[in-house]
Amino acid sequence: MSIARSGDLPLTYFYFPLYPFIVRVFSLPFHLSFHATAVVGVVMSNILLIISLLGLWKLLSLDYSKNIVQIALILLLLFPTSFYLGSFYTESLFLAIIVWSFYFARKKKWILMGILAGLSSATRIVGLALIPAFFFEIYQNYNKRFTRASILGLILAPVGIIVYMVYLKIVSGDFLEFFNNVGIFGEQRQAALILLPQVFYRYIFKILPAINYNYLPVVFSTYMEFVTGLLFMLLVILSFIKLRLSYAVYLFFGYLIPTFAGSFSSLPRYVLILFPGFLLAAIYISKYPKSIRITILTLLFIGLAIASMLFIRGYWIA
């Protein structure tokens, strides 16, 4: 919120600019007051959530039954960190952008695809995952032909982050300021690249054994991080068997990029934008008996309720 009201400040460059910029634009008529900016951000996030769900319905309906699409959306909305989609965070904006960019890619609207992909890379670094995903979408599914429009669409995809990096070079002297200072945020993050096996090693042999099991908030959040890391790693592997290659590639890079900082600390929130993971889970869950489906959804709802209550009380949840 401080970025939306006052612009980028030192130590805030980790946060990409598109979301706070949009909030700032719509808050200007209210003189950027604290309460007005907060309301604008929350209202905007909820509108974007609706846009995301509509886009996800249209996108998934291209290939899957109504039952699977419904389950995928329910899984997303009941995921323990889904409250972030309606909060003052970038998740709903990014989800809307990537869902509709995939939809336009499927419809061969390459320029619209590229524009949205460019906006995604100005919202989150994970937006770069769309570049290889769309490359394979074009290459594999459209007779390996790259038209001028499709090439231009791919070129547009990294424009957002390139513009942001140029801006950072001007104001801070470092193109990668958003990455090099990630360590100041703590939560086991580091600026040096950490590989996924190292992250799992940290959790299994260092973080989990050191937990204070008498302190529920830390126990809940830490195990949620670890379980999310395991679950989505499994979904990534299965996605290359069960899903379109472009979906699998996006899921792979979208999962992997956040782990390079050396932690799963925000992964339960970051996976909200990995719609192929929820789609794949829905495909499997749709085959289960009704009693098992209800049990899974109930457990997710309980997790969402606990996470929401802890978040409201000010505890760190992803």
C-alpha positions as CSV (number, residue, x, y, z in Angstrom):
1,M,0.0,0.0,0.0
2,S,2.9,2.4,0.7
3,I,4.1,1.9,-2.9
4,A,0.6,2.7,-4.2
5,R,0.5,5.9,-2.1
6,S,4.1,7.1,-2.2
7,G,5.8,5.3,-5.1
8,D,8.7,2.9,-5.0
9,L,11.0,3.4,-2.0
10,P,14.4,1.7,-1.1
11,L,13.9,-1.9,0.0
12,T,10.5,-2.2,-1.7
13,Y,11.8,-3.0,-5.2
14,F,11.1,-6.6,-4.6
15,Y,7.4,-5.8,-5.3
16,F,6.7,-5.4,-9.0
17,P,5.0,-2.2,-10.1
18,L,1.8,-3.0,-12.0
19,Y,-0.6,-3.8,-9.1
20,P,0.4,-0.8,-6.9
21,F,0.3,1.5,-10.1
22,I,-3.3,0.5,-10.9
23,V,-4.3,1.0,-7.3
24,R,-2.7,4.4,-7.3
25,V,-4.5,5.5,-10.4
26,F,-7.9,4.6,-9.0
27,S,-7.0,6.1,-5.6
28,L,-5.9,9.5,-7.0
29,P,-9.5,10.9,-7.0
30,F,-9.5,10.2,-3.3
31,H,-6.2,12.0,-2.7
32,L,-4.4,8.7,-2.0
33,S,-5.7,8.6,1.6
34,F,-4.9,5.5,3.5
35,H,-8.5,4.2,3.9
36,A,-9.4,5.1,0.3
37,T,-6.4,3.3,-1.1
38,A,-7.1,0.2,1.0
39,V,-10.7,0.1,-0.1
40,V,-9.7,0.6,-3.8
41,G,-7.2,-2.3,-3.5
42,V,-9.6,-4.7,-2.0
43,V,-12.5,-3.9,-4.3
44,M,-10.2,-4.1,-7.3
45,S,-8.8,-7.5,-6.2
46,N,-12.3,-8.9,-5.8
47,I,-13.4,-7.6,-9.2
48,L,-10.2,-9.2,-10.7
49,L,-11.0,-12.4,-8.9
50,I,-14.4,-12.6,-10.7
51,I,-12.7,-11.8,-14.0
52,S,-10.2,-14.6,-13.2
53,L,-12.9,-17.2,-12.5
54,L,-14.8,-16.3,-15.6
55,G,-11.7,-16.6,-17.7
56,L,-10.7,-19.9,-16.0
57,W,-14.2,-21.3,-16.8
58,K,-13.9,-20.3,-20.4
59,L,-10.3,-21.6,-20.7
60,L,-10.8,-25.0,-19.0
61,S,-14.2,-25.6,-20.8
62,L,-12.3,-25.7,-24.1
63,D,-11.0,-29.2,-23.1
64,Y,-12.8,-30.5,-20.0
65,S,-16.2,-31.4,-18.8
66,K,-18.3,-29.0,-16.7
67,N,-17.8,-31.3,-13.7
68,I,-14.0,-31.1,-13.8
69,V,-14.1,-27.3,-14.4
70,Q,-16.4,-26.8,-11.4
71,I,-14.2,-28.9,-9.2
72,A,-11.0,-27.0,-10.3
73,L,-12.7,-23.7,-9.4
74,I,-13.9,-25.0,-6.0
75,L,-10.4,-26.4,-5.2
76,L,-8.9,-22.9,-6.0
77,L,-11.5,-21.1,-3.8
78,L,-11.2,-23.5,-0.9
79,F,-7.4,-23.7,-0.9
80,P,-6.1,-22.6,2.5
81,T,-4.6,-19.3,1.2
82,S,-7.4,-18.4,-1.2
83,F,-8.3,-15.4,1.0
84,Y,-5.4,-13.6,-0.6
85,L,-7.3,-13.5,-3.9
86,G,-9.7,-11.0,-2.4
87,S,-7.1,-9.1,-0.3
88,F,-4.7,-6.3,-1.0
89,Y,-2.2,-8.5,-2.9
90,T,-1.2,-9.1,-6.5
91,E,-2.6,-12.7,-6.8
92,S,-6.0,-11.8,-8.3
93,L,-4.5,-9.4,-10.9
94,F,-1.8,-11.9,-11.9
95,L,-4.3,-14.8,-12.1
96,A,-6.6,-12.8,-14.3
97,I,-3.8,-11.8,-16.6
98,I,-2.3,-15.3,-17.0
99,V,-5.7,-17.0,-17.4
100,W,-6.8,-14.7,-20.2
101,S,-3.4,-14.8,-21.8
102,F,-3.7,-18.5,-22.1
103,Y,-7.2,-18.2,-23.4
104,F,-6.1,-15.8,-26.1
105,A,-3.2,-18.2,-26.9
106,R,-5.6,-21.0,-27.4
107,K,-7.7,-18.8,-29.7
108,K,-4.6,-17.8,-31.6
109,K,-5.0,-14.1,-30.7
110,W,-1.2,-13.8,-30.4
111,I,-1.0,-10.0,-29.9
112,L,-3.5,-10.0,-27.1
113,M,-1.6,-13.0,-25.6
114,G,1.7,-11.1,-25.8
115,I,0.3,-7.9,-24.3
116,L,-1.2,-9.7,-21.3
117,A,2.0,-11.8,-20.9
118,G,4.0,-8.5,-20.9
119,L,1.7,-7.2,-18.2
120,S,2.2,-10.4,-16.2
121,S,6.0,-9.9,-16.2
122,A,5.4,-6.4,-14.8
123,T,3.3,-7.9,-12.0
124,R,5.3,-10.9,-10.8
125,I,8.6,-12.4,-11.9
126,V,6.7,-15.7,-12.5
127,G,5.2,-14.0,-15.5
128,L,8.4,-15.1,-17.3
129,A,7.1,-18.6,-17.1
130,L,4.6,-17.7,-19.8
131,I,7.4,-17.4,-22.4
132,P,8.4,-21.0,-22.6
133,A,4.8,-22.1,-22.1
134,F,3.6,-20.1,-25.1
135,F,6.5,-21.1,-27.2
136,F,5.5,-24.7,-26.8
137,E,1.8,-23.8,-27.3
138,I,2.6,-22.4,-30.7
139,Y,5.3,-24.9,-31.7
140,Q,3.6,-28.1,-30.7
141,N,-0.1,-27.5,-31.3
142,Y,-0.1,-25.3,-34.5
143,N,2.0,-27.4,-36.9
144,K,5.3,-25.9,-35.6
145,R,4.6,-22.7,-37.5
146,F,5.6,-19.3,-36.1
147,T,3.8,-16.5,-37.8
148,R,4.8,-12.9,-37.4
149,A,2.0,-12.3,-35.0
150,S,3.0,-15.2,-32.8
151,I,6.7,-14.1,-32.8
152,L,5.6,-10.6,-31.8
153,G,3.5,-12.1,-29.1
154,L,6.5,-13.9,-27.6
155,I,8.6,-10.8,-27.9
156,L,6.1,-8.7,-26.0
157,A,6.0,-11.2,-23.1
158,P,9.2,-10.0,-21.2
159,V,8.6,-6.3,-22.0
160,G,7.1,-5.6,-18.6
161,I,10.1,-6.9,-16.5
162,I,12.6,-5.3,-19.0
163,V,11.0,-1.9,-18.5
164,Y,11.0,-2.4,-14.7
165,M,14.7,-3.5,-14.8
166,V,15.6,-0.3,-16.7
167,Y,13.7,1.7,-14.2
168,L,15.6,0.0,-11.3
169,K,18.9,0.7,-13.1
170,I,18.1,4.4,-13.2
171,V,16.9,4.8,-9.6
172,S,19.2,2.2,-7.8
173,G,22.0,1.5,-10.2
174,D,21.2,-2.3,-10.3
175,F,19.1,-4.0,-13.0
176,L,18.4,-6.9,-10.5
177,E,17.7,-4.9,-7.4
178,F,14.4,-6.7,-7.0
179,F,16.3,-10.0,-6.6
180,N,19.5,-9.0,-5.0
181,N,17.8,-7.6,-1.9
182,V,15.3,-10.5,-1.4
183,G,17.2,-11.6,1.7
184,I,16.0,-8.6,3.7
185,F,12.5,-10.2,3.8
186,G,13.8,-13.1,5.9
187,E,11.7,-16.2,6.1
188,Q,14.7,-18.3,5.0
189,R,15.0,-16.4,1.7
190,Q,18.4,-15.7,0.1
191,A,19.5,-13.7,-2.9
192,A,21.8,-16.6,-4.1
193,L,20.0,-19.2,-6.2
194,I,19.0,-22.2,-4.1
195,L,18.1,-25.5,-5.9
196,L,14.9,-27.3,-5.1
197,P,16.6,-30.4,-3.4
198,Q,18.4,-28.0,-1.1
199,V,15.1,-26.4,-0.1
200,F,13.6,-29.8,0.8
201,Y,16.8,-30.6,2.7
202,R,16.4,-27.5,4.7
203,Y,12.8,-28.3,5.7
204,I,13.4,-32.0,6.5
205,F,16.6,-31.7,8.4
206,K,16.7,-28.1,9.8
207,I,13.3,-26.3,9.8
208,L,10.8,-29.0,10.7
209,P,12.9,-30.5,13.5
210,A,13.5,-27.0,15.1
211,I,9.7,-26.1,15.3
212,N,8.3,-25.2,18.6
213,Y,5.3,-27.6,18.6
214,N,3.7,-25.7,21.4
215,Y,3.1,-22.7,19.1
216,L,0.3,-23.6,16.7
217,P,0.6,-20.7,14.2
218,V,4.2,-21.6,13.4
219,V,3.4,-25.3,13.3
220,F,0.5,-24.8,11.0
221,S,2.2,-22.4,8.6
222,T,5.4,-24.4,8.3
223,Y,3.7,-27.7,7.6
224,M,1.4,-26.0,5.1
225,E,4.5,-24.7,3.3
226,F,6.1,-28.1,3.3
227,V,3.0,-30.0,2.2
228,T,2.3,-27.5,-0.5
229,G,5.9,-27.9,-1.8
230,L,5.5,-31.7,-1.9
231,L,2.0,-31.6,-3.4
232,F,2.8,-29.3,-6.2
233,M,6.1,-31.0,-7.0
234,L,4.0,-34.2,-7.6
235,L,1.5,-32.2,-9.7
236,V,4.3,-30.8,-11.8
237,I,5.6,-34.3,-12.5
238,L,2.1,-35.7,-13.4
239,S,1.2,-32.6,-15.5
240,F,3.7,-33.6,-18.2
241,I,1.7,-36.8,-18.6
242,K,-1.9,-35.5,-18.1
243,L,-2.0,-31.9,-19.3
244,R,-1.2,-29.9,-22.4
245,L,2.5,-29.2,-22.7
246,S,2.1,-25.5,-22.4
247,Y,0.1,-25.9,-19.1
248,A,2.8,-28.3,-17.8
249,V,5.6,-26.0,-18.7
250,Y,3.9,-23.0,-17.0
251,L,3.2,-25.1,-13.9
252,F,6.9,-26.3,-13.8
253,F,8.5,-22.9,-14.0
254,G,5.7,-21.2,-11.9
255,Y,6.4,-23.7,-9.2
256,L,10.2,-23.6,-9.5
257,I,11.0,-19.9,-9.7
258,P,9.7,-19.0,-6.2
259,T,11.8,-21.8,-4.7
260,F,15.1,-20.3,-6.0
261,A,15.1,-17.9,-3.0
262,G,15.6,-20.9,-0.8
263,S,12.3,-21.3,1.0
264,F,8.7,-22.4,0.6
265,S,7.6,-19.6,3.0
266,S,5.3,-17.9,0.5
267,L,4.6,-20.9,-1.7
268,P,1.1,-21.6,-0.4
269,R,0.2,-18.1,-1.7
270,Y,2.2,-18.3,-4.9
271,V,0.6,-21.5,-6.1
272,L,-2.8,-19.8,-6.2
273,I,-1.9,-18.6,-9.7
274,L,-0.8,-22.0,-10.9
275,F,-4.2,-23.0,-12.3
276,P,-2.9,-26.1,-14.1
277,G,-2.2,-27.6,-10.7
278,F,-5.8,-27.2,-9.6
279,L,-7.0,-28.5,-12.9
280,L,-4.9,-31.6,-12.6
281,A,-6.1,-32.2,-9.0
282,A,-9.7,-31.8,-10.2
283,I,-9.1,-34.4,-12.9
284,Y,-8.1,-36.9,-10.3
285,I,-10.6,-36.0,-7.7
286,S,-13.5,-36.1,-10.1
287,K,-12.8,-39.9,-10.4
288,Y,-13.1,-40.4,-6.6
289,P,-16.4,-41.5,-4.8
290,K,-18.5,-38.6,-3.6
291,S,-17.6,-39.3,0.0
292,I,-13.9,-38.9,-0.7
293,R,-14.5,-35.7,-2.7
294,I,-16.5,-34.2,0.2
295,T,-13.8,-35.2,2.7
296,I,-11.1,-33.5,0.6
297,L,-13.2,-30.3,0.2
298,T,-14.0,-30.3,3.9
299,L,-10.3,-30.6,4.9
300,L,-9.5,-27.7,2.5
301,F,-12.3,-25.6,4.1
302,I,-10.9,-26.3,7.6
303,G,-7.4,-25.3,6.4
304,L,-8.8,-22.1,4.9
305,A,-10.7,-21.3,8.1
306,I,-7.6,-21.7,10.2
307,A,-5.4,-19.8,7.9
308,S,-7.9,-17.0,7.6
309,M,-8.2,-16.6,11.3
310,L,-4.5,-16.6,11.8
311,F,-4.0,-14.1,9.1
312,I,-6.7,-11.8,10.5
313,R,-4.9,-12.0,13.9
314,G,-1.7,-10.8,12.3
315,Y,0.2,-14.1,12.0
316,W,2.5,-14.9,9.0
317,I,0.6,-17.0,6.6
318,A,2.6,-17.5,3.3
